[in-house]
Amino acid sequence: MRYLQNRSLIPLFLLVAGVLFSPGRISAQSHSYVPKEGFVPNEKTAIRIAEAVLGPIYGEDQIAKERPFAATLKGGVWTIEGH
């Protein structure tokens, strides 16, 4: 259970974010608008997306136990960690 609380949220979020925001996916769509600051412009937005995506998977109670979250951006990829 400790692994679930500390580590399993990160790879799942990265997978979901990679699929949703991959450059190939964006360029293949008929709309080409890309926000100036990117689709996930800051830590607060990255955390909110992670909570929205992972809440239905792990349950809101588990997500609440992981707070506070920390988000770091490295190489264009946000990593979200719970505590």
N, C-alpha and C positions, 0 to 999 in steps of 0.2 A: 504494500500500500504506500510505503514511503516513496517508491519510484513513481507511482502515479501522481503523488502530490508534487514532486519536485521536477520531474524530467519529461513525462510523457506528453505534456501540453506543448512543449517546444517543437518537436519534430512534426506533430500534426499541424500546428499552426503554420510552420514553414512550408509544408506541403500544400496546404490550402492556399496560402498567399502566393506561392509560386505558380500555381495553376491559374488563379484569378488574375494575377497582375503580370504575367509573363509578357515580354515584348512581342513575341510572335502572335499571341492571342489578341493583343490590342491592334496590331497592324492589319490583321486579317479581317477585322470588323469594318463595317461601312463607315462608322464614325471614327474620326481621327483626333478628337479633342483629348489632349493630355494636360492636366492642370500644371501651372507653372512650377509649383512646389512638389509635384508628384501626387499620386493617388493616396499615399500614406505620408503626409508631410511632416508629422511629428510624433513624439512618444505617446501623447495622449490619444491620438487617433489610432495608433497601432494597438494600444491596449484595449480600446473600445471595440475594435474589430475582432481581436482575439476573444474577448468575452462574448461577443455576439455569436461567433462561430462555434466556440467550444461549450457554451452554456447548454445547448440542447444535447450535446454529446455526453458530457460528464455530469450535468445537472448543476443547477444554480447553487446548491449547497456546497458542492465541491469547489466551484469557482470562488465562492465567498471565503472558503478556508485558505485558498491560495493567496489572497490579497495581503499586503499590497503587491502589485506587479511592478516589475522594472522592465523597460524596453531599451534595447541598444540597437543601433544601426551600424552594420558593417558590410561593406561591399554591396550596398543597395538592398540588403536583406535585414528586415527587422527580426530580432530575437526577443521573445517575451518570456520572462521567468517569474514564477510565483515564489512565495516565501513560506 
